[in-house]
Amino acid sequence: MLIGRILIVGAGGLGAPAAWALARAGAASLTLIDPDPVELSNLARQVIYRSDDLGTLKVEAAARRLRRSFPRLEITPLALGFGADNGGALAAAHDFIIDATDDPAAKFLINDFAISAGTAFVYGGVLAMTGQAMTVLPGRSACLRCLFEAPPDPGEAASCRDAGIIGPVAGLIAEIQAAEALRFLGGEPPRLAGRMLTYDAAIAPRLRIAAVAARAGCGCGAALLSEPAAARAAHPHQ
C-alpha cells in the first residue's frame, strides 16, 4: 500500500476516475472534496455513480463505492468547496493534490495554496475533445501562474463549461493525474513536472508534451531556482 495523503479536489469527470485509479493502485489515504450532488447528466461520463446515487452528495456516493471495492482504503469525504477559507489547511494536511475541478478560479486557488504549503499537485483540465495535465513541484517547476498570471474572466469560463467534455478524454487525463501522484509518492520524479501534456482526440498526433519554463517574477519562485543552474551550465568551470 502506497503511503501518503492525497487530496482530490472535485469528484466529477476527473476526480471520480482518478480516485478509482489511485485506489486500484494501492493508495492508502484519499480525501475527496466536492459540494455537489449526483445529477442525471453526470451518469454518462462519471462512471463511478449509478442511478440510485441521484440526489446523493458525490463525495458520499463515491466514498461508499470505493470502500466497498477497496476495504483497506482510508477515505475522507468532504461535502464542501475548496476556497479561500479552507484551502490553506487542506493543502498543508496532504502530501499531494489532484486538481479535478471545472472552475478556473478554484484551479488558481489550488495552485496558490499548494505553493504556499509546499505541496505538490497536478493540474488537469478537459474541454470537449481535448485535455491537459501538468505537475507542479512548488519552488522547483513552473506553476499555473507561470503560464497565466490570472484566471479567465467569468464570461470566458462559462463558455468553456458550456462546451462540455467527452467522458473517455476525462478518464484518460484522470489516469495520467493518478499516475503522477503515484510516482511522486513512490519517490520517483513526476513525468509532467514543468511539462504540459495535451491530448486532442480530434487530431493527430493526439498526444503532445511541451516544456513549460518558470516565469521570471512569478511568486512561485521556481525561476529563481533555475537561474543558478542555468548560469552553471553556461559557465561550467566556475
C-alpha positions in Angstrom: 0.0 0.0 0.0 1.3 3.4 -1.0 1.8 5.7 2.0 0.8 9.4 1.6 -2.4 11.5 1.9 -3.8 12.6 -1.5 -6.4 15.3 -1.8 -8.7 15.2 -4.8 -10.5 18.5 -5.4 -13.6 17.6 -7.4 -15.5 14.3 -7.6 -16.8 14.5 -11.1 -15.4 13.7 -14.6 -11.8 13.9 -13.5 -12.0 13.3 -9.7 -14.1 10.1 -9.8 -11.8 8.1 -12.2 -8.7 9.5 -10.5 -9.9 8.2 -7.1 -10.7 4.8 -8.6 -7.3 4.6 -10.3 -5.5 5.5 -7.1 -7.4 3.1 -5.0 -6.8 0.3 -7.6 -3.1 1.0 -7.5 -2.9 0.8 -3.7 -3.2 4.3 -2.4 -3.6 4.4 1.4 -5.5 7.6 2.1 -7.7 9.8 -0.1 -9.7 12.9 0.7 -12.5 13.8 -1.7 -13.9 17.3 -1.7 -16.9 18.4 -3.7 -20.1 20.2 -2.6 -22.4 18.9 -5.4 -24.9 16.0 -5.5 -25.1 13.4 -8.3 -27.2 14.5 -11.2 -28.7 12.6 -14.1 -26.4 14.3 -16.6 -23.4 13.0 -14.6 -24.1 9.3 -15.2 -23.0 9.2 -18.8 -19.4 10.2 -18.0 -18.9 9.8 -14.3 -19.0 6.1 -14.2 -18.4 5.6 -10.5 -22.0 6.7 -9.9 -25.3 4.8 -10.5 -28.9 5.8 -10.9 -29.6 5.0 -7.2 -27.0 7.7 -6.3 -29.1 10.5 -7.8 -29.5 13.3 -5.3 -26.8 11.9 -3.1 -23.7 14.0 -2.4 -21.0 13.0 -4.9 -18.3 12.5 -2.2 -20.6 10.3 -0.1 -21.6 8.1 -3.1 -18.0 7.8 -4.3 -16.7 7.0 -0.8 -19.4 4.3 -0.4 -18.5 2.6 -3.7 -14.7 2.9 -3.1 -15.0 1.4 0.4 -17.0 -1.5 -0.9 -14.4 -2.3 -3.6 -11.2 -1.4 -1.6 -11.9 -2.0 2.1 -8.3 -1.2 3.1 -8.6 2.3 1.7 -8.9 5.2 4.1 -11.2 7.7 2.5 -12.5 11.0 3.9 -15.4 12.6 2.0 -15.9 16.4 2.5 -19.0 17.9 1.1 -17.7 21.4 0.6 -15.8 23.5 -1.9 -12.1 24.3 -2.0 -11.9 28.0 -1.1 -10.0 30.8 0.5 -11.3 29.9 3.9 -10.1 26.2 3.9 -7.6 25.9 1.1 -4.5 26.6 3.2 -5.3 24.0 5.8 -6.3 21.4 3.2 -3.2 21.9 1.2 -1.0 21.7 4.3 -2.7 18.5 5.5 -1.9 16.5 2.4 1.1 15.2 0.6 -0.2 15.6 -3.0 -3.2 17.3 -4.6 -5.1 16.4 -7.7 -6.9 19.3 -9.3 -10.1 17.8 -10.7 -12.2 20.9 -10.7 -14.0 22.6 -13.7 -13.7 26.1 -12.1 -10.7 28.2 -13.3 -10.8 30.3 -10.1 -10.6 27.1 -8.0 -7.6 25.9 -10.0 -5.7 29.1 -9.2 -6.6 28.8 -5.6 -5.2 25.2 -5.6 -2.1 26.5 -7.3 -1.5 29.3 -4.8 -2.3 27.3 -1.6 -0.3 24.3 -2.7 2.8 26.5 -3.4 2.4 28.3 -0.1 2.2 24.9 1.7 4.9 23.3 -0.4 2.6 20.6 -1.5 3.0 19.1 -5.0 -0.1 19.0 -7.2 -1.1 18.0 -10.7 -3.3 20.4 -12.8 -5.9 18.8 -15.0 -8.4 20.3 -17.4 -10.8 18.9 -20.1 -12.8 20.8 -22.7 -14.8 19.0 -25.4 -12.4 16.5 -27.0 -9.1 17.9 -25.5 -7.5 17.5 -22.1 -4.4 18.8 -20.4 -2.3 17.9 -17.4 0.8 19.4 -15.7 2.5 18.6 -12.4 3.7 21.5 -10.2 6.5 20.9 -7.7 6.5 24.1 -5.6 9.6 26.2 -6.0 11.1 23.7 -8.4 8.9 23.7 -11.6 6.6 26.1 -13.4 3.2 26.7 -11.9 -0.1 27.8 -13.4 0.7 31.5 -12.9 3.9 31.0 -14.8 1.6 30.3 -17.8 -1.3 32.5 -17.0 -1.0 35.3 -14.4 -4.7 35.3 -13.6 -7.8 33.1 -14.2 -10.0 34.0 -17.2 -13.0 36.3 -16.6 -16.3 34.7 -15.6 -17.8 35.1 -19.0 -15.0 33.2 -20.7 -15.1 30.5 -18.1 -18.8 30.0 -18.5 -18.4 29.5 -22.3 -15.8 26.8 -21.6 -18.2 24.9 -19.3 -21.0 25.1 -21.9 -18.8 23.3 -24.4 -18.9 20.1 -22.3 -16.5 17.3 -22.1 -16.1 13.8 -23.6 -16.1 11.1 -20.9 -13.2 9.0 -22.2 -10.9 12.1 -22.6 -11.6 13.0 -18.9 -10.9 9.4 -17.9 -7.6 9.5 -19.7 -6.5 12.7 -18.1 -7.6 11.4 -14.7 -5.5 8.3 -15.2 -2.5 10.4 -16.1 -3.1 12.6 -13.0 -3.2 9.5 -10.8 0.0 8.2 -12.3 1.7 11.4 -11.5 0.6 11.2 -7.8 1.7 7.6 -7.6 5.2 8.4 -9.0 5.6 11.3 -6.6 4.5 9.4 -3.5 6.6 6.5 -4.6 9.8 8.6 -4.6 10.1 8.9 -8.4 10.2 12.2 -10.3 6.8 13.0 -11.9 7.0 12.9 -15.7 5.0 16.1 -16.1 6.8 18.4 -13.7 7.4 21.5 -15.8 5.8 19.9 -18.8 2.3 20.3 -20.2 0.7 17.3 -21.7 -2.1 17.9 -24.2 -4.4 15.2 -25.6 -6.7 16.0 -28.5 -9.0 13.2 -29.7 -9.9 15.1 -32.9 -6.4 15.5 -34.5 -3.2 13.6 -35.0 -0.8 13.3 -33.3 -3.2 13.2 -30.4 -0.7 13.5 -27.6 1.8 16.3 -27.3 4.1 17.3 -24.4 5.7 20.7 -24.2 8.2 22.1 -21.7 6.9 25.0 -19.6 9.5 27.4 -18.3 9.2 29.0 -14.9 8.4 32.7 -15.4 10.7 35.3 -14.0 8.8 37.4 -11.4 6.3 34.7 -10.7 5.6 34.3 -7.0 6.2 30.6 -7.1 10.0 31.2 -7.0 10.8 28.4 -9.5 12.5 30.8 -11.9 14.9 31.9 -9.1 15.9 28.3 -8.5 16.5 27.7 -12.2 18.7 30.8 -12.7 21.8 29.5 -10.9 21.5 26.1 -12.6 21.4 27.9 -16.0 24.4 30.0 -15.0 26.4 26.9 -14.0 25.5 25.3 -17.4 26.7 28.4 -19.2 30.0 28.6 -17.1 30.8 25.0 -16.1 34.2 25.9 -14.7 33.0 28.4 -12.2 
